[in-house]
């Protein structure tokens, strides 16, 4: 058969097979949608409990006690803030004279060698010292230049405004490639979430660095002789609204806050938009009993203006819910006039009516109401004029630190030192950190959707209930032979037709005399994978799980243990001879499950991560969120599990956090004595899984 004809025939056969293998086809009931509903239901219960707790706050004393608890929780969830404030080492990079105001171009160090590029808008007239406003900016390639219109408006009204570049934006790309003159990983939101991949493994959140940049910006402002340190405000839109919310809640020096197009409620966010960037989605946020309103309540009774737009994608109803709750809170302090909500026209952004509401709020509370909030027409500078560094990028002008390098240094002090395998302690750590909770038990309910007879074996298309609301699709391939036979549990998130068709891995296994139970862990697509970031992978689903205190690794480990329950219940399975095979990212929850379930007598992992440490030691990672467990490296790493298993393990083409092959010498160094029961295989295209497993015993 000619190559092109063979390709067409194979494609046609694959299309037929794909349709036959799909269980959940109905819109709204795909595995991903099931998991989202399941996680949302957990979040809803957590939010209901929080609402009941907040309703019990009836006095100012109650409120003050809760504020202390909330502050401690927020700081813990981000990994805390640096304890030492080193010199800012401010450097001047020029001044632009613009009549009623001037723009000073500066760079300060929020941490040693961690450079922050900023523009300071200073009134050229008026009475000194001036009130000042810190301006974190929203997500956008231009960074600080994106908030220029508001900064100019504030300067003309007698405020000093400090607009600075967040990491991953403007002049502060964290993964800058000088040849491309662009980020290696993508736009600003991807830069933020990619950097968070390093931090999450040691129990931090990238927000700690973004918040600290702003706090050090306030340090700079109050160091100026022309700034009144008792009159500091904070405002920003979108991602800048996020940082305004965080910084204002955590830095006592902020006296007035006005975040724009960020405040909503998690009740609305979960069902209408879902978690956003990594710095906006703290693991355990909802399970710790928190919501948007807690930031505002922590700020009370100081003046706070919630700024929304009528058509923003951050749900407007959520902003109303938060406003109603915090208004009651402010009444406890007799400060009803210090909380307000402005809704501007249009979509996501800060239109002129919203800008004027912000000016008016700062004039009212920082200038005794003396000033006109109306905005004058202004000519804005092009982005190039506002650059501080000679090249327009810190990376090749100043060098210095990145979140990756800072986290790597911090990780050296936080990562747990390697110790002798302790299976019981490791199992306890796994259950606590991943949330895996299913003990080996009785067989789960199983539904057979269709049967297909093949040459020498049969295929059952099935699903089983892992827990209420979660149905796991799978295939059972049964050889025609009789009597108890060895079994293989296959865990693979790839579409089933990739390995179940004629000549595929699973057919090879069943024809070798093994019963095969192939499952796709919860949330995995049964057909083609959904489009997603080539580096971040399943970050959205992972963050949705994280905020309610769950992990994909833990939930999928539970799915695997429930699948083992089913296999162990079959009379035609030799329960003492069950192997498990994991492909790619699915191998990580399988490895965790194997430590929790001794019925898995042999383990094979193909193209699976062997150490989370590689995501801390190297700047680029791929698809890390699908297997990330917050704070895991403070307790253990994957090689610890491998060492503790003390059962036959075969690593087939193991990979690092970028998905690149791990060299044998590197792997043996990592595993040490654990390599005595671990076999390393480099599987070629002609090798089959049955050959790797060996002949039946």
HUTA-V521175 format. One record per helix or strand. SS is the DSSP state (2 for helix, 1 for strand). FROM is the first residue (numbers start at 1). TO is the last residue. Records with the same first field share a line. If there is no record, write none. Layout:
SS: FROM-TO ; FROM-TO
This chain:
2: 3-21 ; 31-55 ; 60-78 ; 143-156 ; 188-200 ; 207-223 ; 239-250 ; 266-272 ; 278-280 ; 292-299 ; 316-332 ; 336-338 ; 352-366 ; 383-386 ; 394-397 ; 403-414 ; 423-434 ; 497-500 ; 505-511 ; 539-547 ; 552-569 ; 586-596 ; 613-617 ; 632-634 ; 638-645 ; 664-677 ; 689-693
1: 91-97 ; 101-111 ; 114-123 ; 130-136 ; 159-164 ; 176-177 ; 182-183 ; 227-237 ; 254-260 ; 303-309 ; 339-344 ; 446-454 ; 457-467 ; 470-479 ; 485-491 ; 515-519 ; 573-583 ; 602-606 ; 609-609 ; 648-652 ; 655-655 ; 661-661 ; 678-681
